[in-house]
């Protein structure tokens, strides 16, 4: 940062730890689900995000099926499907996107990269940090 610790506009840069998480939690509390979550039963086990120690997970197949139906749907249907996801579901989809992106790098599978981007498009950015 500059010597005077001010931003270019003259205001101080303030960092609030946990601000993004608090905003996401507040958005989740205001969120009214459009219906039951289509992936409510999916729960990745601990360690699934440890991509350096790759382990196949059956949850990937279930989230993949959801993402395929999501991308095949029209725009209004996608909005309803996205609105049905809970905050926990959104983080599961984000983890799936990370796992598919890593799989694409690891194996050279371009379809895995497409699936990662498709999954990212299903995430409501307001409700995750």
CORJO-V236173 format. One record per pair of residues at least 4 apart in sequence whose ideal C-beta (glycine too) atoms are under 7 Angstrom apart, sorted by the first residue. I is the first residue (numbers start at 1). J is the second residue. D is the distance in whole Angstrom. If there is no record, write none. Layout:
I & J & D
I & J & D
This chain:
1 & 5 & 6
1 & 13 & 7
2 & 6 & 6
5 & 12 & 7
6 & 10 & 6
6 & 11 & 7
6 & 12 & 6
7 & 11 & 5
7 & 13 & 5
18 & 22 & 6
19 & 23 & 6
20 & 24 & 6
20 & 129 & 4
21 & 25 & 6
21 & 129 & 4
22 & 26 & 6
23 & 27 & 6
24 & 28 & 6
24 & 127 & 5
24 & 128 & 5
24 & 129 & 5
25 & 29 & 7
26 & 30 & 7
27 & 31 & 6
27 & 126 & 4
27 & 127 & 5
28 & 87 & 4
28 & 127 & 5
31 & 127 & 6
33 & 83 & 6
33 & 84 & 6
34 & 80 & 5
34 & 83 & 4
34 & 84 & 5
35 & 84 & 5
36 & 40 & 7
36 & 84 & 6
37 & 84 & 5
37 & 85 & 6
37 & 86 & 5
37 & 89 & 5
38 & 66 & 6
38 & 81 & 6
38 & 84 & 6
39 & 62 & 7
39 & 63 & 6
39 & 66 & 5
39 & 89 & 5
39 & 92 & 6
40 & 89 & 7
42 & 59 & 5
42 & 62 & 5
42 & 63 & 6
42 & 92 & 6
44 & 48 & 4
44 & 57 & 6
44 & 59 & 5
44 & 92 & 6
44 & 95 & 6
48 & 57 & 6
48 & 95 & 6
49 & 95 & 6
49 & 98 & 7
51 & 98 & 7
51 & 99 & 7
51 & 102 & 5
54 & 106 & 7
58 & 62 & 7
59 & 63 & 6
60 & 64 & 6
60 & 96 & 6
60 & 99 & 6
61 & 65 & 7
62 & 66 & 7
63 & 67 & 6
63 & 92 & 6
63 & 93 & 6
63 & 96 & 4
64 & 68 & 6
64 & 115 & 6
65 & 69 & 7
66 & 70 & 6
67 & 71 & 6
67 & 115 & 6
67 & 118 & 5
67 & 119 & 5
67 & 122 & 6
68 & 72 & 6
69 & 73 & 6
70 & 78 & 6
70 & 81 & 5
70 & 122 & 5
71 & 118 & 5
73 & 77 & 4
73 & 78 & 5
73 & 81 & 6
75 & 79 & 7
76 & 80 & 7
77 & 81 & 6
78 & 82 & 6
79 & 83 & 6
80 & 84 & 7
82 & 122 & 6
82 & 124 & 6
85 & 89 & 4
85 & 90 & 5
87 & 91 & 7
87 & 127 & 5
88 & 92 & 7
89 & 93 & 6
90 & 94 & 6
90 & 123 & 5
90 & 124 & 6
90 & 127 & 6
90 & 128 & 5
91 & 95 & 6
91 & 128 & 7
92 & 96 & 6
93 & 97 & 6
93 & 119 & 5
93 & 122 & 5
93 & 123 & 6
94 & 98 & 7
94 & 123 & 6
94 & 128 & 6
95 & 99 & 6
96 & 100 & 6
96 & 119 & 5
97 & 101 & 6
97 & 116 & 5
97 & 119 & 4
97 & 120 & 5
98 & 102 & 6
99 & 103 & 6
100 & 104 & 6
100 & 112 & 5
100 & 115 & 5
100 & 116 & 4
100 & 119 & 6
101 & 105 & 7
101 & 113 & 7
101 & 116 & 4
102 & 106 & 6
103 & 107 & 6
103 & 109 & 6
103 & 112 & 4
104 & 109 & 5
104 & 110 & 7
104 & 112 & 4
104 & 113 & 4
104 & 116 & 6
107 & 112 & 7
110 & 114 & 7
111 & 115 & 6
112 & 116 & 7
113 & 117 & 7
114 & 118 & 6
115 & 119 & 6
116 & 120 & 7
117 & 121 & 7
123 & 128 & 6
